[in-house]
Structure formats: structure tokens, C-alpha cells
Amino acid sequence: MDVVYFAWVRERIGLPRERVETRAATVADLVAELSAREERYAAAFADISALRVALDQELSEFDAPLAGVREVAFFPPMTGG
């Protein structure tokens, strides 16, 4: 699946997107896998309460299943203005 990073998540990881092979069942499982990769991922996902996630461009939750998902996007909460 494609994993896309926005804003400070992208800055911490150093990539705008990447292709990931995973056995993760949920978004939280994917976060755990990514966090275990390297310190930069662990730093980006240290506080998931400061993140939002979208699955195939629809807002979702971290306990959502990944079966059939093609794209996961991580980003900080958006503010209106």
C-alpha cells in the first residue's frame, strides 16, 4: 500500500510517500510497524493523538482495518481560518 505523510510528519520522516509491504491488520498496527523501523518514524508517531489518518482519502480512526486499503495518509489536525 502507499503511505503518504503531510506537514511535520513528512518533515520528521523525510519522505512525502512510500510504498509499504505490511501484515498490519489495523492502522495502529501499521503505526507500530513503522515506529519500529527507525528513530525518525518513532519520532513522527510518538504521539498519535496529535495525528489524523485517512484511508483511501476518507478520514478514519487508528483502530480501522486495513484490508483492501490502497492508501494511508498521516497528517496533523487541520484548522480552519
Buried (B, 14 or more C-beta within 10 A) or exposed (E): BEBBBBEEBBEBBEBEBEEBEEEBEBBBBBBEBBBEEEEBBEEBBEEBEEBBBBBEEEEBEBEBEBEEBEEBBBBEEEEEE
